[in-house]
């Protein structure tokens, strides 16, 4: 195990030498249901928070910087064509205590090009948003 840890450290050092210190980051999970608040960047190899516990369901690694509003045609959300919902909703209601409260219903969806998307609907407003992509 020690040799593996040294190999990872050497890889991080090489990547940082070529790409720059800020280009190589680790990430750690935080115990928050809101996707945009469920992680933080950290020193590579220094992760340790609640790994394995968060996120509570399958979530994409590629989140958009800000959710993008989706068009809706005949009550079907569209992104490069009509989307097919592949999952039942994951409901997130959180953040009332810090002033950043959200109420969302997340779905994994597929567009005509077979891209897997992570979208949500705000039940109060009835609007759809794209929040991320699965690779």
C-alpha positions, -999 to 999 in steps of 0.1 A, spaced: 0 0 0 29 24 8 43 20 -27 9 28 -42 6 60 -21 41 71 -33 31 65 -69 0 87 -65 20 115 -48 45 113 -77 17 115 -103 2 145 -85 36 162 -85 42 155 -122 8 168 -132 12 200 -111 47 206 -126 32 204 -161 -3 219 -156 2 242 -126 -7 240 -89 -43 251 -93 -50 228 -122 -48 197 -101 -72 195 -72 -88 168 -52 -124 169 -40 -142 159 -9 -178 153 -2 -199 173 23 -230 161 41 -255 183 22 -283 171 -1 -280 201 -24 -257 190 -53 -240 224 -56 -231 223 -18 -223 186 -15 -186 189 -23 -155 211 -20 -121 212 -36 -91 202 -15 -55 192 -17 -52 160 -38 -50 129 -15 -63 148 15 -99 137 10 -115 122 40 -148 136 50 -178 114 46 -167 94 16 -192 68 7 -220 85 25 -225 114 1 -240 119 -23 -270 98 -13 -278 86 -48 -262 84 -83 -251 118 -94 -230 130 -123 -195 143 -118 -201 170 -143 -224 197 -129 -230 229 -147 -218 261 -130 -255 271 -128 -285 251 -138 -298 258 -173 -335 263 -180 -350 238 -204 -376 243 -230 -408 223 -225 -431 211 -254 -464 195 -245 -452 191 -209 -420 172 -220 -386 188 -212 -363 192 -242 -325 193 -246 -314 187 -282 -348 171 -286 -374 156 -263 -361 140 -231 -371 105 -218 -371 102 -180 -353 71 -170 -358 72 -132 -384 81 -106 -379 114 -90 -353 120 -62 -368 148 -42 -345 173 -25 -359 198 0 -331 214 19 -314 246 30 -342 264 47 -319 270 77 -293 289 57 -315 310 34 -306 289 3 -336 266 4 -344 244 -26 -372 221 -35 -364 200 -66 -373 167 -82 -343 152 -99 -344 127 -128 -319 109 -150 -330 116 -186 -319 106 -221 -321 128 -252 -324 115 -288 -285 114 -291 -285 90 -261 -268 114 -238 -276 109 -201 -285 141 -184 -294 150 -148 -324 173 -148 -348 186 -122 -382 201 -120 -392 227 -94 -426 216 -83 -437 250 -71 -429 267 -105 -432 236 -127 -401 246 -146 -374 221 -158 -336 226 -155 -305 208 -167 -280 205 -138 -254 180 -151 -242 153 -175 -232 117 -169 -201 106 -187 
